[in-house]
Amino acid sequence: MFVATLATALVQAEPVNKLSADDLADKLEAANVLLNRDFDTTFEYRVLKASRLEDERPRQAEDWEFFESFRYVTLGANLYTQRLVYERPAAAGLEPNVKYRQENIWADGTWALRVEGQQAVSFYAQPRPTDLQTKGFIFNLLEGRYPSYQTLADLVRTGTVLNQSVKDGVLSYRFARHDTPAWRVQHVIRAQMEPAFVLLGYTTELSDSPTLEDFQRQVHLRNTYTVVEWQQVGDLRIPRIAQIESFGSAKGLQGYSPPLSSLTFYTRRSFREILENEVDPKLFMVPLPIGTSVYDDRIKLSFEIGNTYLSLDGTLYQLDGPIMEHPGDRLGEMIRNATPQHPPSGSSSPAPSAQATAATMEPTPSGLLRSRIVLAGLVGVGVALLTLAVIRARRAQRKAA
């Protein structure tokens, strides 16, 4: 168990005129300078292997546990992303091998997901960053450009401020989300105030405290996103390198285990602004060749291109003719002219189930990575990697027992 250094900084800093949640949210929104710029960028995401907190040996980027690379292309209301997941090469000195390739497209109010080698497409109502810790939109200064999950500005605007101060021109703003108990989860925004407002980073902390007063004394997980290097591109100042530093200590039968730490790096490899005539419009189109399994999460619809069956919210229908494209606005008419049925005897379901189709669309992560994703969903922005320390510590405790 350890005491949060951010809390100490807040106590030492000089108090200032309080910034309202709305004012800070407005500044965070304005800091997303790529909301109205069209661009093509690539960046890498590396999770380094965890170590004991007292281990001060330098970490090497080559010593990664998880490695992805991304390409983002924005054009007006459209977004294209490519995600490559790598595996370690067979021998030192060789380039890592791509083991998984995923494409996502946001166009016409739909977020499409396709994986290379899998004849399946899924559609969703909202786009989201596809990196494991979902910082891609923050790193690319475009949060709020697309109707995604709650942005950091949204969380601040609807949250409750707990403490704030400025030291050496840097704002520290501690708050709790409106939907999470303040004595269990807290967040801290760090931002440069002058000459222009710039988001430097933010932290999420988890505590076992039963009361708000004891929160800091029982913090056991902390995740801090920080921009460590900026780059100037024309009139734009954008992050070049950001890191996520995670500390965690697991609570077992005999108290807390020694804390572990982990580092994750986002590193930009290229960036250029683009014009509409520089982008092939097909980049934002989703091909649906015959044989493609389709799942639309928005209405729990699944079908196969070229097949006569579709499943809508758990009910299977057979149509008069094959489905050659997404039904769209014609779905109601198609259902009215169809009859609910069971799959033919002795065969598998002719229409892919929603669960099965969705399950094929993401690489199957290890138990550790799944735990990070689950925790991110439970407590929101900024917590995905915090479970790294807990999982490993608990494994060690089980082995010792």
For each residue, the residues with C-beta under 8 A, 3 or more apart:
1: 217 218 219 220 249 256 259
2: 53 219 247 249 259
3: 7 8 216 217 219
4: 7 8 203 205 216 219 222
5: 8 9
6: 9 10 172 174 188 203 205 224
7: 3 4 10 11 174 216
8: 3 4 5 11 12
9: 5 6 12 13 167 172
10: 6 7 13 163 164 165 172 174 188
11: 7 8
12: 8 9 167
13: 9 10 165 166 167 172
14: 165 166 167
15: 165
16: 19 164 165 166
17:
18: 161 164
19: 16 23 24 164 171 173
20: 23 24
21: 24 25 156 157 158 159 160 161 175
22: 25 26 157
23: 19 20 26 27
24: 19 20 21 27 28 156 171 173 189 191
25: 21 22 28 29 153 154 156 157
26: 22 23 29 30 153
27: 23 24 30 31 191 197
28: 24 25 31 32 151 152 153 156 189 191 199
29: 25 26 32 143 144 151 153
30: 26 27 197
31: 27 28 141 191 197 198 199
32: 28 29 35 141 142 143 144 145
33: 37 141 236 237 238
34: 37 39 74 140 141 142 145 236 238
35: 32 141 142 144 145
36:
37: 33 34 74 236 273
38: 74 75 76 273 274 275 276
39: 34 72 73 74 271 272 273 274
40: 71 72 73 270 271 272 274 279
41: 71 72 140 268 270 271 272
42: 69 70 71 72 268 269 270
43: 69 70 72 136 139 140 266 267 268 269
44: 67 68 69 70 265 266 267 269
45: 66 67 68 69 70 131 132 133 264 265 266
46: 61 64 66 67 68 264 265 267
47: 64 65 66 67 132 262 263 264 385
48: 59 60 61 63 64 65 262 263 264 265
49: 63 64 65 262
50: 65 260 261 262 388 389 392
51: 55 57 59 260 261 262
52: 55 258 259 260 261
53: 2 247 258 259 260 261
54: 258
55: 51 52 261
56:
57: 51
58:
59: 48 51 63 263
60: 48 63
61: 46 48 64 265
62:
63: 48 49 59 60
64: 46 47 48 49 61 67
65: 47 48 49 50
66: 45 46 47 132 369
67: 44 45 46 47 64 85 86 96
68: 44 45 46 83 84 85 86 131 132
69: 42 43 44 45 83 84 86 269
70: 42 43 44 45 81 82 83 84 130 131 136
71: 40 41 42 80 81 82
72: 39 40 41 42 43 79 80 81 136 140
73: 39 40 79 80 81 274 279 283
74: 34 37 38 39 78 79 142 145
75: 38 78 79 274 276 279 284
76: 38 276
77: 106 107 146
78: 74 75 105 106 107 284
79: 72 73 74 75 104 105 106 107 127 145 146
80: 71 72 73 103 104 105 106 283 284
81: 70 71 72 73 103 104 105 130 136
82: 70 71 101 102 103
83: 68 69 70 100 101 102 103 104 130 131
84: 68 69 70 98 100 101 102
85: 67 68 98 99 100 101 102 363
86: 67 68 69 96 97 98 99
87: 96 97 99
88: 96 97
89: 92 93 94 95 96 97
90: 94
91: 94
92: 89
93: 89
94: 89 90 91
95: 89
96: 67 86 87 88 89
97: 86 87 88 89
98: 84 85 86 101
99: 85 86 87 363
100: 83 84 85 115 116 363
101: 82 83 84 85 98 115 116 117
102: 82 83 84 85 113 114 115 116 130 361 362 363
103: 80 81 82 83 113 114 115 116
104: 79 80 81 83 111 112 113 114 127 130
105: 78 79 80 81 111 112 283 284 285 286
106: 77 78 79 80 110 111 112 127 146
107: 77 78 79 110 112 284 285 286
108:
109: 125
110: 106 107 123 124 125 298
111: 104 105 106 123 124 125 126 127 128
112: 104 105 106 107 121 122 123 124 286
113: 102 103 104 121 122 123 124 361
114: 102 103 104 118 120 121 286 361
115: 100 101 102 103 118 120 360 361 362
116: 100 101 102 103
117: 101
118: 114 115 360 361
119: 289 291 292 293
120: 114 115 292 293 294 295 352 357 360 361
121: 112 113 114 286 288 292 293 294 295
122: 112 113 294 295 296 297 357 358 361
123: 110 111 112 113 294 295 296 297 298 326
124: 110 111 112 113 127 297 298
125: 109 110 111 147 297 298
126: 111 146 147 148 149
127: 79 104 106 111 124 146 147 148
128: 111 134 148 149
129: 134 135 136 137 138
130: 70 81 83 102 104 136
131: 45 68 70 83 134 135 136 266
132: 45 47 66 68 365 369 372 373 384 385
133: 45 244 264 372 376 384 385
134: 128 129 131 137 149 376 381 384
135: 129 131 138 139 225 242 244 266
136: 43 70 72 81 129 130 131 139 140
137: 129 134 140 142 143 145 146 148 151
138: 129 135 141 143 152 199 225
139: 43 135 136 239 242 266 268
140: 34 41 43 72 136 137 238
141: 31 32 33 34 35 138 238 239
142: 32 34 35 74 137 145 146
143: 29 32 137 138 148 151 152 153
144: 29 32 35 151 153
145: 32 34 35 74 79 137 142
146: 77 79 106 126 127 137 142
147: 125 126 127
148: 126 127 128 137 143 151
149: 126 128 134
150: 154 155 158 380 381
151: 28 29 137 143 144 148 154 155
152: 28 138 143 155 156 189 199 202 381
153: 25 26 28 29 143 144 156 157
154: 25 150 151 157 158
155: 150 151 152 158 159 175 177 187 380 381
156: 21 24 25 28 152 153 159 173 175 189
157: 21 22 25 153 154
158: 21 150 154 155 177 178
159: 21 155 156 175 176 177 178 187
160: 21 175 176 178 182
161: 18 21 164 173 174 175
162: 174 175 176 182 186
163: 10 172 173 174
164: 10 16 18 19 161 171 172 173 174
165: 10 13 14 15 16 171 172
166: 13 14 16 169 170 171 172 193
167: 9 12 13 14 170 172
168:
169: 166 192 193 194
170: 166 167 190 191 192 193 200
171: 19 24 164 165 166 189 190 191 192 193
172: 6 9 10 13 163 164 165 166 167 188 189 190
173: 19 24 156 161 163 164 188 189 190 191
174: 6 7 10 161 162 163 164 186 187 188
175: 21 155 156 159 160 161 162 186 187 188 189
176: 159 160 162 180 181 182 185 186 187
177: 155 158 159 180 185 187 380
178: 158 159 160
179: 380
180: 176 177 184 185 379 380
181: 176 184 185
182: 160 162 176 185 186 212 215
183: 207 209 210 211 212 214 215
184: 180 181 206 207 209
185: 176 177 180 181 182 204 205 206 207 379 380 383
186: 162 174 175 176 182 204 205 207 215
187: 155 159 174 175 176 177 202 203 204 205 381 382
188: 6 10 172 173 174 175 202 203 205
189: 24 28 152 156 171 172 173 175 199 202
190: 170 171 172 173 199 200 201 202 203 226
191: 24 27 28 31 170 171 173 197 198 199 200
192: 169 170 171 196 197 198 200
193: 166 169 170 171 197
194: 169
195:
196: 192
197: 27 30 31 191 192 193
198: 31 191 192 237
199: 28 31 138 152 189 190 191 202 227
200: 170 190 191 192 226 227
201: 190 224 225 226 227 242
202: 152 187 188 189 190 199 224 225 381 382
203: 4 6 187 188 190 222 223 224 225 382
204: 185 186 187 222 223 379 380 381 382 383 386
205: 4 6 185 186 187 188 215 219 221 222 223
206: 184 185 219 220 221 222 379 383 386
207: 183 184 185 186 214 215 216 218 219 220
208: 218 220 251
209: 183 184 212 213 214 215 217 218
210: 183 214
211: 183 214 215
212: 182 183 209 215
213: 209
214: 183 207 209 210 211 217 218
215: 182 183 186 205 207 209 211 212 218 219
216: 3 4 7 207 219
217: 1 3 209 214
218: 1 207 208 209 214 215
219: 1 2 3 4 205 206 207 215 216 222
220: 1 206 207 208 248 249 250 251 256
221: 205 206 246 247 248 249 383 386 387 389 390
222: 4 203 204 205 206 219 246 247 248 386
223: 203 204 205 244 245 246 382 383 384 385 386
224: 6 201 202 203 244 245 246
225: 135 138 201 202 203 242 243 244 382
226: 190 200 201 242 243 244 245
227: 199 200 201 230 239 241 242
228: 241 242 243
229: 239 240 241
230: 227 237 238 239 240
231: 237 238 239 240 268 271
232: 236 237
233: 236 237 238 271 272 273
234: 273
235:
236: 33 34 37 232 233
237: 33 198 230 231 232 233
238: 33 34 140 141 230 231 233 268 271
239: 139 141 227 229 230 231 242 266 268
240: 229 230 231 267 268
241: 227 228 229 265 266 267 268
242: 135 139 201 225 226 227 228 239 265 266
243: 225 226 228 263 264 265 266
244: 133 135 223 224 225 226 263 264 265 266 385
245: 223 224 226 261 262 263
246: 221 222 223 224 261 262 263 264 385 386 388 389
247: 2 53 221 222 259 260 261 389
248: 220 221 222 259 260 261 262 386 387 388 389 390 393
249: 1 2 220 221 256 257 258 259 260 389 390 393
250: 220 256 257 389 390 393 394 397
251: 208 220 255 256 257
252: 255 256 257 393 394 397
253: 397
254:
255: 251 252
256: 1 220 249 250 251 252 259
257: 249 250 251 252 393 394 396 397
258: 52 53 54 249 393
259: 1 2 52 53 247 248 249 256 389
260: 50 51 52 53 247 248 249 388 389 392 393
261: 50 51 52 53 55 245 246 247 248 389
262: 47 48 49 50 51 245 246 248 385 388 389
263: 47 48 59 243 244 245 246
264: 45 46 47 48 133 243 244 246 385
265: 44 45 46 48 61 241 242 243 244
266: 43 44 45 131 135 139 239 241 242 243 244
267: 43 44 46 240 241
268: 41 42 43 139 231 238 239 240 241 271
269: 42 43 44 69
270: 40 41 42
271: 39 40 41 231 233 238 268
272: 39 40 41 233
273: 37 38 39 233 234
274: 38 39 40 73 75 278 279
275: 38 278
276: 38 75 76 279
277:
278: 274 275
279: 40 73 75 274 276 283
280: 283
281: 284 285
282: 285
283: 73 80 105 279 280
284: 75 78 80 105 107 281
285: 105 107 281 282
286: 105 107 112 114 121
287:
288: 121 292 294 305 325 326
289: 119 292 305
290: 305 306 324
291: 119 304 305 306
292: 119 120 121 288 289 304 305
293: 119 120 121 302 303 304 352 357 360
294: 120 121 122 123 288 301 302 303 304 305 326 352 357
295: 120 121 122 123 301 302 352 354 357 358
296: 122 123 299 300 301 302 326
297: 122 123 124 125 300 354 358
298: 110 123 124 125 301
299: 296 312 313 331
300: 296 297 312 313 314 354
301: 294 295 296 298 310 311 312 313 327 331 354
302: 293 294 295 296 310 311 351 352 353 354 357
303: 293 294 307 309 310 311 323 351 352
304: 291 292 293 294 307 309 323 350 351 352
305: 288 289 290 291 292 294 323 324 325
306: 290 291 322 323 324
307: 303 304 310 322 323 350 351
308: 318 319 320 321 322 323 350
309: 303 304 316 317 318 319 341 343 349 350 351
310: 301 302 303 307 316 317 319 323 327 334 338 351
311: 301 302 303 314 315 316 317 349 351 352 353 354
312: 299 300 301 315 317 331 335
313: 299 300 301
314: 300 311
315: 311 312 340
316: 309 310 311 340 341 342 343 349 351
317: 309 310 311 312 334 335 338 339 340 341
318: 308 309 338 339 341
319: 308 309 310 322 323 334 337 338
320: 308 337 338
321: 308
322: 306 307 308 319
323: 303 304 305 306 307 308 310 319 327
324: 290 305 306
325: 288 305 328
326: 123 288 294 296
327: 301 310 323 330 331 334
328: 325 331
329: 332
330: 327 333 334
331: 299 301 312 327 328 334 335
332: 329 335 336
333: 330 336 337
334: 310 317 319 327 330 331 337 338
335: 312 317 331 332 338
336: 332 333
337: 319 320 333 334
338: 310 317 318 319 320 334 335
339: 317 318
340: 315 316 317
341: 309 316 317 318
342: 316
343: 309 316 347 348 349 350
344: 347 350
345:
346:
347: 343 344 350
348: 343
349: 309 311 316 343 352 353
350: 304 307 308 309 343 344 347
351: 302 303 304 307 309 310 311 316
352: 120 293 294 295 302 303 304 311 349 356 357
353: 302 311 349 356 357
354: 295 297 300 301 302 311 357 358
355: 358 359
356: 352 353 359 360
357: 120 122 293 294 295 302 352 353 354 360 361
358: 122 295 297 354 355 361
359: 355 356 362
360: 115 118 120 293 356 357
361: 102 113 114 115 118 120 122 357 358
362: 102 115 359 365
363: 85 99 100 102
364:
365: 132 362 368 369 370 373
366: 369 370
367: 370 371 391
368: 365 371 372 387 388 391 392
369: 66 132 365 366 372 373
370: 365 366 367 373 374
371: 367 368 374 375 387 390 391
372: 132 133 368 369 375 376 384 385 386 387 388
373: 132 365 369 370 376 377 384
374: 370 371 377 378 387
375: 371 372 378 379 383 384 386 387
376: 133 134 372 373 379 380 383 384
377: 373 374
378: 374 375 383
379: 180 185 204 206 375 376 383
380: 150 155 177 179 180 185 204 376 383
381: 134 150 152 155 187 202 204
382: 187 202 203 204 223 225
383: 185 204 206 221 223 375 376 378 379 380 386
384: 132 133 134 223 372 373 375 376 387
385: 47 132 133 223 244 246 262 264 372 388
386: 204 206 221 222 223 246 248 372 375 383 389 390
387: 221 248 368 371 372 374 375 384 390 391
388: 50 246 248 260 262 368 372 385 391 392
389: 50 221 246 247 248 249 250 259 260 261 262 386 392 393
390: 221 248 249 250 371 386 387 393 394
391: 367 368 371 387 388 394 395
392: 50 260 368 388 389 395 396
393: 248 249 250 252 257 258 260 389 390 396 397
394: 250 252 257 390 391 397 398
395: 391 392 398 399
396: 257 392 393 399 400
397: 250 252 253 257 393 394 400 401
398: 394 395 401
399: 395 396
400: 396 397
401: 397 398
